[in-house]
Amino acid sequence: MALASLSLSLQFARFREVARHRTALPRHRVARWIRHALEADGEITVRIVDAEEGQQLNREFRGKDYATNVLTFDYAQDPVVMADLVLCAPVVAREAKEQRKTLAAHYAHLLVHGTLHAQGWDHETGEADAEAMEAREIEILAGLGIRNPY
């Protein structure tokens, strides 16, 4: 099966450890991870932010006053998946360390997770949906040579 085409904008906010995150996220890898999760062609912006911006966006758009690992803003699913994925670098780094994963592997998982959300997958609508989404993430990541994140 041919992979979907992807128009990718990869953005990094200015923050203290941005170089470490840039190293973990070369454009070709980010594109590969997202393309494997896309079921249609996509136009996706990925923005890597600090805790302050992550918290502000989560508060403004989800009413939750803390920085979270990934936020998905989906605008269209058909005929082209259009979305912004915002990942909070300090949260991702902390979680990767706690879960004993490489920073790149955790970013891969969260980018796949966010890309699935952009296409309508949802793990907060019930246990069956959560299990289906996790299974799809595991399948995609295995195809990328990344072990089960759960």
C-alpha positions as a printed Julia matrix, in Angstrom:
150×3 Matrix{Float64}:
   0.0    0.0    0.0
   1.39   3.4   -0.98
   1.83   5.97   1.74
  -0.2    9.15   1.67
   1.43  12.36   0.51
   2.23  14.93   3.15
   2.79  18.66   3.18
   4.64  19.2    6.46
   5.51  22.37   8.31
   7.86  21.66  11.23
   8.24  24.53  13.69
  10.25  24.94  16.87
   9.51  27.66  19.41
  12.47  29.26  21.15
  13.24  27.57  24.46
  16.25  26.48  26.46
  16.73  22.9   25.21
  15.45  23.37  21.66
  18.65  21.94  20.12
  18.07  18.58  21.81
  14.54  18.4   20.44
  15.62  19.45  16.93
  18.15  16.61  16.99
  15.45  14.08  17.94
  13.11  15.4   15.24
  14.81  15.61  11.86
  12.24  16.56   9.23
  12.55  13.3    7.27
  11.78  11.24  10.4
   8.81  13.38  11.41
   7.39  13.08   7.89
   7.9    9.31   7.89
   6.16   8.84  11.24
   3.18  10.98  10.24
   2.85   9.46   6.75
   2.62   5.97   8.25
  -0.35   7.12  10.36
  -2.16   8.98   7.56
  -5.01   7.24   5.77
  -5.36  10.1    3.24
  -3.13  12.86   1.95
  -2.3   15.42   4.61
  -1.3   19.0    5.31
   0.09  18.98   8.83
   1.92  21.53  10.92
   3.97  20.22  13.84
   4.99  22.8   16.42
   7.32  22.02  19.31
   6.7   24.4   22.22
   7.84  25.14  25.77
   5.74  24.51  28.88
   4.34  28.04  28.98
   2.93  27.92  25.44
   1.74  24.34  25.92
  -0.13  25.28  29.11
  -1.64  28.39  27.51
  -2.97  26.42  24.52
  -4.33  23.59  26.69
  -6.06  26.12  28.97
  -7.48  28.15  26.09
  -8.71  25.28  23.92
  -9.42  22.45  26.38
 -10.05  24.31  29.65
  -7.23  22.38  31.35
  -4.63  24.52  33.1
  -1.49  22.45  32.58
   0.89  21.63  29.77
   0.1   18.31  28.1
   2.23  16.18  25.77
   0.32  16.66  22.49
  -2.6   18.77  21.34
  -4.32  18.07  18.03
  -6.18  20.78  16.19
  -8.0   19.1   13.32
  -9.57  21.23  10.6
 -10.5   18.76   7.85
 -10.38  15.03   7.21
 -11.64  14.75   3.65
 -10.35  14.89   0.99
  -7.16  16.04   2.78
  -6.32  15.68   6.45
  -5.52  19.18   7.72
  -4.27  19.61  11.27
  -1.85  21.24  13.66
  -0.04  19.02  16.16
   1.47  20.91  19.11
   3.91  18.98  21.28
   5.22  20.33  24.57
   8.95  19.59  24.66
   9.46  19.56  28.46
   6.48  17.23  28.98
   7.62  14.9   26.2
  11.16  14.81  27.6
   9.94  14.11  31.14
   7.6   11.33  29.99
  10.3    9.73  27.81
  12.63   9.61  30.82
   9.91   8.25  33.14
   8.93   5.59  30.59
  12.56   4.74  29.8
  12.13   5.52  26.1
  14.33   7.51  23.8
  13.13  11.02  23.14
  12.73  10.17  19.44
  10.64   7.04  20.15
   8.3    9.0   22.41
   7.94  11.77  19.83
   7.18   9.12  17.19
   4.41   7.69  19.37
   2.89  11.09  20.1
   3.02  12.17  16.45
   1.28   8.95  15.41
  -1.24   9.47  18.24
  -1.92  13.07  17.21
  -2.2   12.13  13.54
  -4.81   9.49  14.38
  -6.76  12.1   16.4
  -6.65  14.39  13.34
  -8.43  11.63  11.41
 -11.2   11.14  13.94
  -9.74   8.47  16.22
 -10.61   9.14  19.86
  -9.58   7.31  23.01
 -11.79   9.38  25.32
 -15.14   8.19  23.94
 -15.08   4.76  25.57
 -12.97   1.75  26.39
 -13.5    0.04  23.03
 -12.41   3.19  21.17
  -9.35   3.52  23.42
  -8.38  -0.1   22.81
  -8.86   0.28  19.05
  -6.74   3.44  18.94
  -3.98   1.88  21.05
  -3.95  -1.21  18.83
  -3.66   0.97  15.72
  -0.81   2.97  17.28
   1.04  -0.23  18.2
   0.59  -1.56  14.65
   1.85   1.65  13.03
   4.82   1.95  15.38
   5.76  -1.71  14.85
   5.84  -1.01  11.11
   8.3    1.79  11.88
  10.48  -0.5   14.0
   9.4    1.1   17.28
   8.37  -1.13  20.16
   4.98  -1.09  21.85
   4.73   2.22  23.73
   2.28   0.79  26.25
